[in-house]
Amino acid sequence: MESQLALEFVRVTEAAALQSAQWTGRGDKNSADEAATVAIRTHFNAVSMDGTVVIGEGEMDEAPMLYIGERVGNRRGPAIDIAVDPLEGTETVANGLNNALSVIAAAPRGGLLHAPDMYMQKMAVGPALAGKLSLDDPIPATLSKAARILGKSLSELTVSILDRTRHAGIIKLLRESGVRIKLLGHGDVMGAIETCLDSGVDLHIGSGGAPEGVLAAAALKCMGGEIQGRLLPHGEEEIERCKRMGIADPGALLSMDDMVGRQGVMFVATGVTPGEWLQGVRSLPGHRAETHSVVMHSETKTIRFVRSIHHTTDASGTLAAAASS
């Protein structure tokens, strides 16, 4: 992929963040998601690429835009796969909470897993544990091995997991093991990314959306971490959906290469609400707004942060121009 795509993608996620941030704390997650989706689809038109959405807002009969298989870009650039979550954390924005993001991942055509919209069992780790654990192992064995590799006691190990009823059994096991638990209200992608940050989180486990698993895989490949996954289809209909999307064995263990390919992958995100990693959209005097973004590429492992000041046409946040630093 051409490196100039990075800044173009940043402009796209910035636009989505600016529009969806206006719905922060308003209790309307659907309007927040729609604002982000429309902004991304509109700005994709100007990007120099021949893109195909492989992870988006759903299948063609479920989503009016950014549907799976939709062609995006001006067709005058490289052929690439696009995974996009216009607003990772719709309820987070609606409730005025932290760590909502607008996210894009991209890889050469055929590089990204066409993940169906269903649950995926996941285990994400940072660089110190990458390649050393297996999702197939029982959780107590995984915790003991991780603690030994990191030179920690179990009581010093921190594991994050979505706070969901379906995780009650796993959370019970974690409690019994004596590890610290970080319960996440929302934000499956950010939960995986935190294992690669100075967050104190050593592992992220549990089940979450399969599309979010692929987005997390793109980020972790750029950051030197690892995520493993396994689709959790419910019933024959979902099994058939997996096969229609080219996944011959829906129950197979999925590696990083299975999810984001062996070639270079790019990950771009802009903060919508404040977080530990990315700051959220911040209103400034004079119809201006500030955004904070990150752009990463797996081939260089370089992480670049982009702070932008946007001049808007009015108080609604409609973008007119931007200056980045």
Secondary structure, DSSP 8 states (H G I E B T S, - for coil): --TTHHHHHHHHHHHHHHHHHTTTTSS-HHHHHHHHHHHHHHHHTTSSSEEEEEESS--TTT-SSS-TT-EES-SSS-EEEEEEEEEE-HHHHHTT-S--EEEEEEEETT-S----SSEEEEEEE-TTTTTS--TTS-HHHHHHHHHHHHT--GGG-EEEEE--GGGHHHHHHHHHHT-EEEEESS-HHHHHHGGGTTTS--EEEEEEEHHHHHHHHHHHHHHT-EEEEEE---HHHHHHHHHHTT-S-TTS-B-HHHHH-SS--EEEEEESS--SSS---EEETTTEEEEEEEEEETTTTEEEEEEEEEEESSTT--EEEEEE-
